[in-house]
Every structure is written in structure tokens, then in C-alpha cells.
Amino acid sequence: MDRLYLRAAGTSLLLDLRDGDVRVAHWGADLGDQAPDPALVSGSAPHSAFDDPAPVSLIPQPARAWRGTPGLAGDRAGRAFSPRLVVQDASLEPADGTGGQRAALVLRDEASALQVDVALTLAPGGLLLVDQTLTNLGADDYAVAALDVSLPVPAQATESLDLTGRWAREKHPQRHRIDQGTWTRSARHGRTGHDSTLVIAAGTPGFGWRSGEVWALHLGWSGDHTSRIERAGDGQTLLAVGELLKSGELVLGAGESYTAPTAFAAYSSHGLDGVSAGFHDWVRGREGHPSTPRPVVLNTWEAVYFNHDLHVLKSLADAASDLGVERFVLDDGWFLGRRDDTRGLGDWFVDPDMWPLGLTPLIDHVRDKGMQFGLWVEPEMINQDSELAREHPDWIARPAGAHGRTSPTWRRQQVLDLVNPDAWDHIFERLDALLTENAIDYLKWDQNRDQVELGHDGVASTHAQTLAAYRLFDALRAAHPNVEIESCSSGGARVDLGILQRTDRVWASDTNDALERQTIQRWTQLVLPPELVGAHVGPSTAHTTGRTHALSFRAITALFGHFGIEWDVRGLTDAERTELRAVIDFYKANRSLIHTGRSVRIDRPDESDAAYGVVSHDRSRALFVYATLATSPNELSSRLRIAGLDPDARYRVTLGLPLDEHAIAHRSLPHWLTSDEGEVVVTGRVLAEIGVPLPGLYPEHALVLALSQVE
């Protein structure tokens, strides 16, 4: 066998197996039914790095004449530092139960006594999953430094994109020209990180949401990791992702194995929306993906903070129920000694002074109102001012062993050493008891600090801590399969497809500022479909930024996600209550479309506004948002060209929600809005090529368009 060929949904992968090597001869556009000769695509095998070009192996190796970053790195006390992996076995078969294809390869280096098993699965939607397992076949230890997933991209990919950010400003894009050398994004937070990039992408010049070829990688891992683009001196370019391992953190004994985190690779011939579609299709096709309508949430944090007064919370639940809320979540402040954020973490007992009858009176009240009950926890952390820390100071993760110094304090917290089996057992027992003794439907699982200098018994333990946290999630889900879990990590600091294998949504950011959320949610949803991204209506003045926004802008921004409220709704005016109730009703009527349809983002000519939406898979219905983000240099708004529709079908276009009269910046409105019908009927082709005129809106306002096919 000299090749393996996989293809699905406009994507193909061609592996060149000649000369005992595995080279990715092609990853990108579909090459048709018949795989081309790999010699035509990847060239002949190298004789010398100075004589002939050296096509890059699937696992780049110096022994294969690769002069860049190796895909596999490690040693046996300085020996076996440069393996030469040779194919032992290769096969192609249908992927189990998915309709995709799976290539399995075994590579081995007898001299180094190492074996790498590789599985490449091309999902029906075109997303490529790469799994690698390294096994130590030798008698002595092998210290692993890296096992990355590397994929080549062609010469026409000359522009890169990755995401960065900070607390309350996550997931902002940045672009660079791809030049010779290495562009590396390292995340050393012990968690995914506020500034971590969801993807590392390369594309043709100026690629956008709906245009250009794009290649992208994502690592499904919630610990330290690295992403990079590397262009070698000969012009070959690689995308690579992998776990970032600390010195001495991962040592394989004889016969032991290390399975690297799954890497997800997406190719699109029509911009970032195509990349997004591949991710969304795969995520939605997973076993266990939320299938029930995503309930309207009210979270108590910005409504009451630590004021856990039963009367106040009952009245808040009453107001929430009256609005149509379906899930009521009690946030931080319910457990032993917790009166502020300086103490109590680790003491997961209902505080008897605050809750003399336990949580039952509030839970019963919430359930009597027809709502689910949710609770906030942060089980991976510990306050040094806690009973647990006083009883077990050795359970605090630290860099220098049980009697050494602790890591720098962050938010007056330390990290609970879940690698310690006694600490893990204790936390599991407490959470299991909490869920057994109380009618809890949902956990808001927080993780509020970076985990620098993680250590167990004096050895770096980020890798082991991440796996221990995964085991905790998995064990609780097995014991309580009907409890949903949110991954909250001081906002969006743990958003990846590793944690999403164990949770039912993420909290994209601690900011509910609608302007910030426009960008945060758009780019978080590059990988995650809207139903997994918590999006809440906050107070009129955002607590994190001090900006004040109209309810219409806040509510419309929250619509395209898992909709919720984080606001003291007891004090709403009659007008606010009426407007918010109408938006909630609109969300309930349209969430099946928002949470199953194809996400579409519009490339706008002016960066001061944004347009995005969702189109049903049969293209019979669509919702689109037009939002102004800043003042425009133009007096008039450009027409909204709407993509993703059936070009030959006719669509009725109306306002999905009433237009906020305070948002209108111009005296005159487009004719179709002022007509008696308040609609326009036009073909999908006209909507895509010409679009519809829009009313001029003041900055930081939005409107919703509803589209439906007509005969």
C-alpha cells in the first residue's frame, strides 16, 4: 500500500506511505473519487536535505530531514533523542457509527524502542480528528517532551489568524502575514486560558467569513498547550498543536503509553463559515450533545452577589418565573463560611447559619414555580481560610512538595491537588452527596484562577491535574446523568473541545456588556455552536465596564446563544418587563432554529457594524441580526446582503422583534419598513447580491430580521 485516501464534505486527505514514511501529500479541497499518485503530489523521497526537497512527515522528524520543530521530542537520559519512525501497519476503514472514514497507522523505531499509533478520522462534515498514542517499548524510562499534531498547508496560505484576549475580553482575532520562521502561541495557565486561541488558522490573502480557503487546527485539551505556524526555509508551511509539557512532567516507564489530546482540523474552500460548519456538525453529532430545548436561565450573581437571603431569593425566583425563566441558578455564597470571596472554598457543605433548613426551601420554591434549580461550585480550588485547608494543608498543589512553599496566591485561592487520591475522593464524595441530597438539575462549575506552578510531590503536575479534573467530571456525570454542567472558568478561560466532552455549555465571559459580547460570542462560536455558549442579558449598566446599553441591544445580543438573564429583575419597570418577556417568548419560539441551523456571518464593508444569523438546513427559515458597534464614517448604512439562502426561492423579510424607536438615527426609514405590510418579498439571489436597505441606527444598537420562504 503506497497511499491512504479519505474524503468527505468537500475535504480530502491523501497520505503518502512510500519509503516507510507517512507524509501528508494533501489536506484540503476534495480531489475526487480517485486518489492521485502521491508521487505527483508530494514528490520523491529525499536523498539529502541539500539535494532534494524533503516532504514533511506526518510526525516531523530530524531523521527525515526536517529542520523545524520536531513532532515528537523526548529522550532516555539523553539517549534516543532522535527517533526515525517507520510504518509497520496501515489500514482504512469506516469510522464506527459516524459515517466517516478512519485511517489507522502504526509507526515504530526499533532503535529508540518507541511506537506511535495514529488514528485519523474524517467525519461526515469534513472535520478531521487526529489521535496519537506514544508507547515506550524499551526497558528504561522515556521522558516525553512533546507529541504534537502537525499538518502541512499549501503555499497559497499566506495569512494567519488566531485569537487572544484577557478576562472580560476573550476571543478577539488577530492576523499576521505568514513569513519564514515560527509563530507560536503558548498557553501556560494550567487551564485553557483567557488569551488562548481556539484555533490556529492559515488562509489565502484576505480570507473572511464567506470567502477564501482556510485551514485551521484546534486542540481539545484544557491544560497547558501550544499552537504554531511554521514556515521552513524551503517554503513548506505547517500548522501544529499539542500539549505543552513541563520538564519531568511525563515520564513513561517500560510498556507505558501517553495518549495526546485529540486535535481537530478543519478545511474550508469558502471562508471561516465553512470551518465553523465542520466544527458545529461534529459537535452536534456527538453522543450526549444536549437534545432538549436550551432553557431560559436566570443566574443570581449580578442580582444579589453574596446576599443569600431566602426572602430575597424567593422574590427573585417569583420575578424570574413571571418572565418565563425555566432554570434558576444560585451562584456563589451558599456554602460553609462563605460571606465573600476570601474564604470557604473546599468546604462544600450547605452553611447552617445562612441556610438553617438547608437549600430545600429555596429549591422547593423554585420547582413549585416550574423552574429547574442550578447551583454554583468551584471544586478544583481551595481557600487557605477554609476548614479543609486547615485540616489538610498537604492537599494544596505546590511546586516544592508537602512542606514547601505554595504557588502565588490568586483571588486568595490555591489549587486543590486532585492528583492526590485522598483529595480527589473527598471532593467527589462532597459533590456526590450534594447532588444526592438535593434536587439539583444543573451545576455552574467554576475555576477562577490560573494554575501556575502546579505540583504534586514536588513534580510538575498540570498534565495529571487536568486528567484528574476530567475524571471528576466523568465520575459525577456517571453518578448523576441527568445533571447538566456548565464550564465556567472566570468566564471564558476553559473553552475547548476537551472540556466540552464533559459539560453541556460554557460561560463565554464574565462580562455581560453587550458590546464586548458581540465579538466574544462571534469568535467563540467559530468552534462551538450557539446552544453551548451561555449568553445573558445583564443590567442596563454593565458591572464589568460601566457601559450603559438599551435593553433591546442587550437582549438581541443574548439571543444567539444559550439565552439567559443575570440581572435583578425584581426592580424592572413595566415597560422593561413587557419587552424582556417578549424577547423570551421570541427566543422560545425560535431556539430550535438558532440551536440547529447553519451559522452564517456576513463580511461587512464597514467594521463599525456586524451582521450574522442562522439558516435552517432546508433553507426555509432564517434569522439575522444587524448590530452597530461604533460610529461609522458613512452617513448611511450599507445594504445588508444576506448569504446562505436558496437563491431561487422567494423570502418574506420582516422585523423579528419591534424596532427600538430610541435606536433610530435617521428621520426616514426604508420603504419596506414603513409600508402597511412591514415586509418585503424577494428572492434569495437578490438578497445575496443586492440585499435590503436598513434603517440608520445609533451605535450599540441592533435589530433582528426574520426570513421565511413563500410560494
Secondary structure in CASP SS format (residue, H / E / C, confidence):
PFRMAT SS
TARGET T0000
AUTHOR 0000-0000-0000
METHOD secondary structure of the structure
MODEL  1
M C 1.00
D C 1.00
R E 1.00
L E 1.00
Y E 1.00
L E 1.00
R E 1.00
A E 1.00
A C 1.00
G C 1.00
T E 1.00
S E 1.00
L E 1.00
L E 1.00
L E 1.00
D E 1.00
L C 1.00
R H 1.00
D H 1.00
G H 1.00
D C 1.00
V C 1.00
R E 1.00
V E 1.00
A E 1.00
H E 1.00
W E 1.00
G E 1.00
A E 1.00
D C 1.00
L C 1.00
G C 1.00
D C 1.00
Q C 1.00
A C 1.00
P C 1.00
D C 1.00
P H 1.00
A H 1.00
L H 1.00
V H 1.00
S H 1.00
G C 1.00
S C 1.00
A C 1.00
P C 1.00
H C 1.00
S C 1.00
A C 1.00
F C 1.00
D C 1.00
D C 1.00
P C 1.00
A C 1.00
P C 1.00
V C 1.00
S E 1.00
L C 1.00
I C 1.00
P C 1.00
Q C 1.00
P H 1.00
A H 1.00
R H 1.00
A C 1.00
W C 1.00
R C 1.00
G C 1.00
T C 1.00
P C 1.00
G C 1.00
L E 1.00
A E 1.00
G E 1.00
D E 1.00
R E 1.00
A C 1.00
G C 1.00
R E 1.00
A C 1.00
F C 1.00
S C 1.00
P C 1.00
R C 1.00
L C 1.00
V E 1.00
V E 1.00
Q E 1.00
D E 1.00
A E 1.00
S E 1.00
L E 1.00
E E 1.00
P E 1.00
A C 1.00
D C 1.00
G C 1.00
T C 1.00
G C 1.00
G C 1.00
Q E 1.00
R E 1.00
A E 1.00
A E 1.00
L E 1.00
V E 1.00
L E 1.00
R E 1.00
D E 1.00
E C 1.00
A C 1.00
S C 1.00
A C 1.00
L E 1.00
Q E 1.00
V E 1.00
D E 1.00
V E 1.00
A E 1.00
L E 1.00
T E 1.00
L E 1.00
A C 1.00
P C 1.00
G C 1.00
G C 1.00
L C 1.00
L E 1.00
L E 1.00
V E 1.00
D E 1.00
Q E 1.00
T E 1.00
L E 1.00
T E 1.00
N E 1.00
L C 1.00
G C 1.00
A C 1.00
D C 1.00
D C 1.00
Y E 1.00
A E 1.00
V E 1.00
A E 1.00
A E 1.00
L E 1.00
D C 1.00
V E 1.00
S E 1.00
L E 1.00
P E 1.00
V E 1.00
P C 1.00
A C 1.00
Q C 1.00
A C 1.00
T C 1.00
E E 1.00
S E 1.00
L E 1.00
D E 1.00
L E 1.00
T E 1.00
G C 1.00
R C 1.00
W C 1.00
A C 1.00
R C 1.00
E C 1.00
K C 1.00
H E 1.00
P E 1.00
Q E 1.00
R E 1.00
H E 1.00
R E 1.00
I C 1.00
D C 1.00
Q C 1.00
G E 1.00
T E 1.00
W E 1.00
T E 1.00
R E 1.00
S E 1.00
A E 1.00
R C 1.00
H C 1.00
G C 1.00
R C 1.00
T C 1.00
G C 1.00
H C 1.00
D C 1.00
S C 1.00
T C 1.00
L C 1.00
V C 1.00
I E 1.00
A E 1.00
A E 1.00
G E 1.00
T C 1.00
P C 1.00
G C 1.00
F C 1.00
G C 1.00
W C 1.00
R C 1.00
S C 1.00
G C 1.00
E C 1.00
V E 1.00
W E 1.00
A E 1.00
L E 1.00
H E 1.00
L E 1.00
G C 1.00
W C 1.00
S C 1.00
G C 1.00
D C 1.00
H E 1.00
T E 1.00
S E 1.00
R E 1.00
I E 1.00
E E 1.00
R E 1.00
A C 1.00
G C 1.00
D C 1.00
G C 1.00
Q C 1.00
T E 1.00
L E 1.00
L E 1.00
A E 1.00
V E 1.00
G E 1.00
E E 1.00
L C 1.00
L C 1.00
K C 1.00
S C 1.00
G C 1.00
E C 1.00
L C 1.00
V E 1.00
L E 1.00
G C 1.00
A C 1.00
G C 1.00
E C 1.00
S E 1.00
Y E 1.00
T E 1.00
A C 1.00
P C 1.00
T C 1.00
A E 1.00
F E 1.00
A E 1.00
A E 1.00
Y E 1.00
S E 1.00
S C 1.00
H C 1.00
G C 1.00
L H 1.00
D H 1.00
G H 1.00
V H 1.00
S H 1.00
A H 1.00
G H 1.00
F H 1.00
H H 1.00
D H 1.00
W H 1.00
V H 1.00
R H 1.00
G C 1.00
R C 1.00
E C 1.00
G C 1.00
H C 1.00
P C 1.00
S C 1.00
T C 1.00
P C 1.00
R C 1.00
P C 1.00
V C 1.00
V E 1.00
L E 1.00
N E 1.00
T C 1.00
W H 1.00
E H 1.00
A H 1.00
V H 1.00
Y C 1.00
F C 1.00
N C 1.00
H C 1.00
D C 1.00
L H 1.00
H H 1.00
V H 1.00
L H 1.00
K H 1.00
S H 1.00
L H 1.00
A H 1.00
D H 1.00
A H 1.00
A H 1.00
S H 1.00
D H 1.00
L H 1.00
G C 1.00
V C 1.00
E C 1.00
R E 1.00
F E 1.00
V E 1.00
L E 1.00
D C 1.00
D C 1.00
G C 1.00
W C 1.00
F E 1.00
L C 1.00
G C 1.00
R C 1.00
R C 1.00
D C 1.00
D C 1.00
T C 1.00
R C 1.00
G C 1.00
L C 1.00
G C 1.00
D C 1.00
W C 1.00
F C 1.00
V E 1.00
D C 1.00
P C 1.00
D C 1.00
M C 1.00
W C 1.00
P C 1.00
L C 1.00
G C 1.00
L C 1.00
T H 1.00
P H 1.00
L H 1.00
I H 1.00
D H 1.00
H H 1.00
V H 1.00
R H 1.00
D H 1.00
K C 1.00
G C 1.00
M C 1.00
Q E 1.00
F E 1.00
G E 1.00
L E 1.00
W E 1.00
V E 1.00
E C 1.00
P C 1.00
E C 1.00
M E 1.00
I E 1.00
N E 1.00
Q C 1.00
D C 1.00
S C 1.00
E H 1.00
L H 1.00
A H 1.00
R H 1.00
E H 1.00
H C 1.00
P H 1.00
D H 1.00
W H 1.00
I E 1.00
A C 1.00
R C 1.00
P C 1.00
A C 1.00
G C 1.00
A C 1.00
H C 1.00
G C 1.00
R C 1.00
T C 1.00
S C 1.00
P C 1.00
T C 1.00
W E 1.00
R C 1.00
R C 1.00
Q E 1.00
Q E 1.00
V E 1.00
L E 1.00
D C 1.00
L C 1.00
V C 1.00
N C 1.00
P H 1.00
D H 1.00
A H 1.00
W H 1.00
D H 1.00
H H 1.00
I H 1.00
F H 1.00
E H 1.00
R H 1.00
L H 1.00
D H 1.00
A H 1.00
L H 1.00
L H 1.00
T H 1.00
E H 1.00
N C 1.00
A C 1.00
I C 1.00
D C 1.00
Y E 1.00
L E 1.00
K E 1.00
W E 1.00
D C 1.00
Q C 1.00
N C 1.00
R C 1.00
D C 1.00
Q C 1.00
V C 1.00
E C 1.00
L C 1.00
G E 1.00
H E 1.00
D C 1.00
G C 1.00
V E 1.00
A E 1.00
S C 1.00
T H 1.00
H H 1.00
A H 1.00
Q H 1.00
T H 1.00
L H 1.00
A H 1.00
A H 1.00
Y H 1.00
R H 1.00
L H 1.00
F H 1.00
D H 1.00
A H 1.00
L H 1.00
R H 1.00
A H 1.00
A H 1.00
H C 1.00
P C 1.00
N C 1.00
V C 1.00
E E 1.00
I E 1.00
E E 1.00
S E 1.00
C C 1.00
S E 1.00
S C 1.00
G C 1.00
G E 1.00
A C 1.00
R C 1.00
V C 1.00
D C 1.00
L C 1.00
G C 1.00
I H 1.00
L H 1.00
Q H 1.00
R C 1.00
T C 1.00
D C 1.00
R E 1.00
V E 1.00
W E 1.00
A C 1.00
S C 1.00
D C 1.00
T C 1.00
N C 1.00
D C 1.00
A H 1.00
L H 1.00
E H 1.00
R H 1.00
Q H 1.00
T H 1.00
I H 1.00
Q H 1.00
R H 1.00
W H 1.00
T H 1.00
Q C 1.00
L C 1.00
V C 1.00
L C 1.00
P C 1.00
P H 1.00
E H 1.00
L H 1.00
V E 1.00
G E 1.00
A E 1.00
H E 1.00
V E 1.00
G C 1.00
P C 1.00
S C 1.00
T E 1.00
A C 1.00
H C 1.00
T C 1.00
T C 1.00
G C 1.00
R C 1.00
T E 1.00
H C 1.00
A C 1.00
L H 1.00
S H 1.00
F H 1.00
R H 1.00
A H 1.00
I H 1.00
T H 1.00
A H 1.00
L H 1.00
F C 1.00
G C 1.00
H E 1.00
F E 1.00
G E 1.00
I E 1.00
E C 1.00
W C 1.00
D C 1.00
V H 1.00
R H 1.00
G H 1.00
L C 1.00
T C 1.00
D H 1.00
A H 1.00
E H 1.00
R H 1.00
T H 1.00
E H 1.00
L H 1.00
R H 1.00
A H 1.00
V H 1.00
I H 1.00
D H 1.00
F H 1.00
Y H 1.00
K H 1.00
A H 1.00
N H 1.00
R H 1.00
S H 1.00
L H 1.00
I H 1.00
H C 1.00
T C 1.00
G C 1.00
R E 1.00
S E 1.00
V E 1.00
R E 1.00
I E 1.00
D C 1.00
R C 1.00
P C 1.00
D C 1.00
E C 1.00
S C 1.00
D E 1.00
A E 1.00
A E 1.00
Y E 1.00
G E 1.00
V E 1.00
V E 1.00
S C 1.00
H C 1.00
D C 1.00
R C 1.00
S C 1.00
R E 1.00
A E 1.00
L E 1.00
F E 1.00
V E 1.00
Y E 1.00
A E 1.00
T E 1.00
L C 1.00
A C 1.00
T C 1.00
S C 1.00
P C 1.00
N C 1.00
E C 1.00
L C 1.00
S C 1.00
S C 1.00
R C 1.00
L E 1.00
R C 1.00
I C 1.00
A C 1.00
G C 1.00
L C 1.00
D C 1.00
P C 1.00
D C 1.00
A C 1.00
R E 1.00
Y E 1.00
R E 1.00
V E 1.00
T E 1.00
L E 1.00
G C 1.00
L C 1.00
P C 1.00
L C 1.00
D C 1.00
E H 1.00
H H 1.00
A H 1.00
I E 1.00
A C 1.00
H C 1.00
R C 1.00
S C 1.00
L C 1.00
P C 1.00
H H 1.00
W H 1.00
L H 1.00
T H 1.00
S C 1.00
D C 1.00
E C 1.00
G C 1.00
E E 1.00
V E 1.00
V E 1.00
V E 1.00
T E 1.00
G H 1.00
R H 1.00
V H 1.00
L H 1.00
A H 1.00
E H 1.00
I C 1.00
G C 1.00
V E 1.00
P C 1.00
L C 1.00
P C 1.00
G C 1.00
L E 1.00
Y C 1.00
P C 1.00
E C 1.00
H E 1.00
A E 1.00
L E 1.00
V E 1.00
L E 1.00
A E 1.00
L E 1.00
S E 1.00
Q E 1.00
V E 1.00
E C 1.00
END
